[in-house]
Amino acid sequence: MVEIKPATGVSGHLLRVDYDTFVFRVYAADHTFVDYDLQHSDLCVTIADPDAFFYHEGGEHYLDHAPETLGKESVNTGV
């Protein structure tokens, strides 16, 4: 039997658990969690983490922590 419930509105954490493996982790009030394997092909995501920053460096685009968190100087904030 398969248990199915809607995911709309659920908050969680997108975690890289291996070099090329990601999970969506959902925490319960008691700090336990469930890791969901990502099988959805085009999931819409809104970033709510104030420590998340987009970088464009040498033709590469990536998402990482804030420059301050990484111990980097902020050269261009894009503002």
C-alpha positions in Angstrom: 0.0 0.0 0.0 1.3 3.5 -0.9 0.7 6.4 1.4 0.3 9.6 -0.6 -0.2 13.2 0.7 0.2 16.6 -0.9 3.5 18.4 -0.6 2.3 21.9 -1.4 3.2 24.4 1.3 5.6 22.0 3.1 8.9 23.6 4.2 12.1 21.6 4.3 15.8 21.6 3.4 17.3 20.7 0.1 20.5 18.8 1.1 23.3 17.4 -1.0 24.1 14.1 0.7 26.6 12.9 -1.9 28.4 14.6 -4.8 25.4 14.1 -7.1 22.7 13.0 -4.7 20.1 15.4 -3.2 17.2 14.9 -0.8 14.4 17.1 0.5 14.5 16.9 4.3 11.4 17.6 6.3 11.7 18.1 10.1 8.9 17.3 12.6 8.3 19.4 15.7 10.3 16.8 17.8 13.4 17.3 15.5 13.0 14.0 13.8 13.1 14.1 10.0 12.3 12.3 6.8 14.6 12.5 3.7 12.7 12.3 0.5 14.6 11.2 -2.6 14.0 13.7 -5.5 12.2 12.1 -8.4 10.2 15.2 -9.4 11.6 16.5 -12.7 10.7 20.2 -12.5 9.9 21.2 -8.9 9.2 24.9 -8.3 11.2 26.2 -5.3 11.3 29.5 -3.5 14.4 30.3 -1.5 13.7 31.6 1.9 17.2 31.3 3.3 18.9 34.7 4.0 22.3 33.0 3.8 21.8 31.9 0.2 23.5 33.9 -2.6 23.9 33.5 -6.4 27.4 33.7 -7.8 28.6 34.2 -11.4 32.3 33.6 -11.6 34.3 32.8 -14.7 31.4 31.8 -16.8 30.0 29.5 -14.0 26.8 30.1 -12.2 26.2 28.6 -8.7 24.2 29.0 -5.5 26.1 29.0 -2.2 26.2 30.5 1.3 26.7 34.3 1.8 30.3 35.6 1.2 30.5 36.4 4.9 29.6 32.8 5.8 32.3 31.5 3.5 34.9 34.0 4.7 35.0 35.7 1.3 34.9 39.4 0.5 31.8 40.5 -1.3 33.1 42.0 -4.6 29.8 42.6 -6.4 26.4 42.3 -4.7 24.5 42.7 -8.0 22.5 45.5 -6.5 
